[in-house]
Amino acid sequence: MKITVDKESDTLYFRLDETKIVESEEVRPGVILDFDEDDRVVGVEFLNISSRATEEELSTMQFQSA
């Protein structure tokens, strides 16, 4: 899994694997899902993240495993 914060485009992107993306769909305003050829989600992009989280929150992400 790869997580990318792009300050220039103001986006946060979660890439679950390196499968080829064949389709993308904006499922909610500012939330885009990327799909592979088997219709599985392989990426999630959030637009306008500066309005959703502070720079500090983005630089100190925490991960939890259940």
C-alpha positions in Angstrom: 0.0 0.0 0.0 1.2 3.5 -0.8 -0.1 6.8 0.5 0.7 10.0 -1.2 0.0 13.6 -0.2 0.4 16.1 -3.1 0.4 19.6 -1.7 0.5 21.1 -5.2 -2.7 19.4 -6.3 -4.2 19.3 -2.7 -4.9 15.6 -2.9 -4.4 12.5 -0.7 -4.1 9.2 -2.5 -4.2 5.6 -1.2 -3.0 3.1 -3.7 -3.8 -0.5 -2.5 -1.7 -2.3 -5.1 0.0 -1.8 -8.5 -2.8 -3.3 -10.6 -3.5 -1.4 -13.8 -6.3 1.1 -13.4 -8.9 0.8 -16.1 -11.7 3.1 -14.7 -12.1 5.9 -12.2 -15.4 7.1 -10.7 -16.1 10.1 -8.5 -18.5 8.4 -6.0 -19.0 11.5 -3.8 -17.9 15.1 -4.3 -14.1 15.0 -4.0 -13.8 11.2 -3.6 -12.5 9.2 -6.5 -12.2 5.4 -6.7 -9.9 3.7 -9.1 -10.9 0.2 -10.4 -8.9 -2.6 -12.0 -10.1 -4.8 -14.8 -11.9 -7.1 -12.3 -13.9 -4.1 -10.9 -11.9 -4.1 -7.7 -11.0 -0.8 -6.0 -7.2 -0.4 -6.2 -7.0 3.3 -5.3 -8.9 6.0 -3.4 -8.2 9.7 -4.0 -9.4 12.6 -1.9 -9.5 16.1 -3.4 -9.2 19.4 -1.6 -7.6 17.8 1.5 -6.5 21.1 3.0 -10.2 21.8 3.7 -10.6 18.3 5.4 -7.4 18.1 7.5 -4.6 20.3 8.9 -1.1 19.9 7.6 -0.1 18.5 11.0 -2.8 15.8 10.8 -1.6 14.8 7.3 2.1 14.7 8.4 1.3 12.4 11.5 -1.1 9.8 10.2 -1.7 6.9 12.5 -2.5 3.4 11.5 -4.5 0.8 13.5 -4.8 -2.9 12.9 -7.8 -4.8 14.3 
